[in-house]
């Protein structure tokens, strides 16, 4: 298999994924970054989006994340996210239902409720990302 990276995807509740991989692609706030073995050390904030983990020649795992941080050091990639889900385990109907509820809630909020609007927007984005990533499983 050649040289690999140890990849860990972690949320406050649990470790979502741990494996030796060939490549990790993540959505940093400055753009998408691809991590290969021998990558320079890196710490960056992540925006909500999808993580791609290549562990074989044509084998890719997809993950939805709500944002967070990535750390790369000595062939180890750690992704810390508030929420993360592997594409194959996303309940699409549940995510769509949550999306509808968040849209209804957003429409009912007063325009001056900035904190609630921000929380609602984050929930909407998380639901949208789950639906999109689940399609790739």
C-alpha positions as CSV (number, residue, x, y, z in Angstrom):
1,X,0.0,0.0,0.0
2,X,3.0,2.3,0.4
3,X,3.2,5.2,2.9
4,X,0.0,6.1,4.7
5,X,-1.6,8.6,7.1
6,X,-3.4,7.8,10.3
7,X,-6.8,9.6,10.0
8,X,-9.1,10.3,13.0
9,X,-12.4,12.1,12.8
10,X,-13.6,13.0,16.3
11,X,-16.7,14.7,17.7
12,X,-17.3,15.5,21.4
13,X,-19.4,12.3,21.7
14,X,-17.1,9.8,20.1
15,X,-14.5,8.8,17.6
16,X,-16.3,8.5,14.2
17,X,-13.4,7.1,12.2
18,X,-9.9,5.9,12.7
19,X,-7.9,4.2,9.9
20,X,-4.7,4.2,7.8
21,X,-5.4,6.1,4.6
22,X,-3.7,7.3,1.5
23,X,-5.2,10.8,1.3
24,X,-7.6,13.1,3.1
25,X,-9.4,16.0,1.5
26,X,-11.0,18.6,3.8
27,X,-12.8,22.0,3.4
28,X,-10.7,24.6,5.2
29,X,-11.9,28.2,5.5
30,X,-9.2,29.1,3.0
31,X,-10.3,26.4,0.5
32,X,-10.1,22.7,0.0
33,X,-6.9,21.0,1.1
34,X,-5.6,17.6,0.2
35,X,-3.3,15.8,2.7
36,X,-0.9,13.1,1.6
37,X,1.8,11.4,3.6
38,X,4.8,13.6,4.4
39,X,2.5,16.7,4.4
40,X,3.9,19.8,6.2
41,X,2.4,20.4,9.7
42,X,-0.9,22.2,9.5
43,X,-3.6,23.5,11.8
44,X,-6.7,25.1,10.2
45,X,-10.3,25.8,10.8
46,X,-12.8,23.8,8.7
47,X,-16.0,25.1,7.2
48,X,-19.1,22.9,7.0
49,X,-18.8,20.4,4.2
50,X,-17.6,17.0,3.1
51,X,-14.4,15.1,4.0
52,X,-13.1,12.6,1.5
53,X,-10.9,9.8,2.7
54,X,-9.1,7.7,0.1
55,X,-7.9,4.4,1.6
56,X,-7.4,2.3,-1.6
57,X,-6.9,3.0,-5.2
58,X,-10.6,3.5,-5.9
59,X,-11.9,3.3,-2.4
60,X,-13.3,6.5,-0.9
61,X,-15.3,7.2,2.3
62,X,-17.3,10.4,2.5
63,X,-18.1,12.2,5.7
64,X,-20.3,15.2,6.5
65,X,-19.0,17.7,9.0
66,X,-20.5,20.8,10.6
67,X,-17.1,22.6,10.7
68,X,-14.3,22.3,13.2
69,X,-10.5,22.0,13.0
70,X,-7.9,19.9,11.3
71,X,-4.4,19.2,12.6
72,X,-1.8,17.5,10.5
73,X,1.5,16.4,12.1
74,X,3.9,13.5,11.3
75,X,1.6,11.5,9.0
76,X,-1.4,11.9,11.4
77,X,-4.5,13.8,10.5
78,X,-7.0,14.7,13.3
79,X,-10.3,16.3,12.4
80,X,-12.2,17.7,15.3
81,X,-15.9,18.5,14.5
82,X,-19.0,19.4,16.5
83,X,-20.9,17.0,14.3
84,X,-19.7,14.4,11.8
85,X,-21.4,11.5,10.0
86,X,-20.2,8.9,7.6
87,X,-22.2,9.0,4.4
88,X,-23.4,5.4,4.5
89,X,-24.9,5.9,8.0
90,X,-26.8,9.2,7.3
91,X,-30.6,8.9,7.6
92,X,-31.6,11.0,4.6
93,X,-35.3,11.1,5.5
94,X,-34.5,12.3,9.0
95,X,-32.1,15.0,7.7
96,X,-34.7,16.2,5.2
97,X,-37.3,16.3,8.0
98,X,-34.9,18.3,10.2
99,X,-34.3,20.6,7.2
100,X,-38.0,21.3,6.8
101,X,-38.4,22.0,10.5
102,X,-35.4,24.4,10.5
103,X,-36.8,26.2,7.5
104,X,-40.2,26.6,9.2
105,X,-38.6,27.8,12.4
106,X,-36.4,30.3,10.4
107,X,-39.5,31.7,8.7
108,X,-41.2,32.3,12.0
109,X,-38.3,34.1,13.7
110,X,-38.4,37.9,14.1
111,X,-35.8,39.7,12.1
112,X,-34.0,41.0,15.2
113,X,-33.4,37.6,16.7
114,X,-29.8,37.4,15.5
115,X,-28.7,34.6,17.8
116,X,-31.6,32.4,16.9
117,X,-31.3,33.1,13.2
118,X,-27.6,32.2,13.3
119,X,-28.3,28.9,15.1
120,X,-31.1,28.1,12.6
121,X,-28.7,28.9,9.7
122,X,-26.2,26.5,11.1
123,X,-28.8,23.8,11.5
124,X,-30.0,24.3,7.9
125,X,-26.4,24.0,6.6
126,X,-25.8,20.9,8.6
127,X,-28.9,19.2,7.3
128,X,-28.2,20.3,3.7
129,X,-24.6,18.8,3.9
130,X,-25.9,15.5,5.3
131,X,-28.4,15.2,2.4
132,X,-25.7,16.0,-0.2
133,X,-23.0,13.7,1.3
134,X,-25.5,10.8,1.7
135,X,-26.0,10.8,-2.1
136,X,-22.3,9.8,-2.5
137,X,-22.5,6.6,-0.4
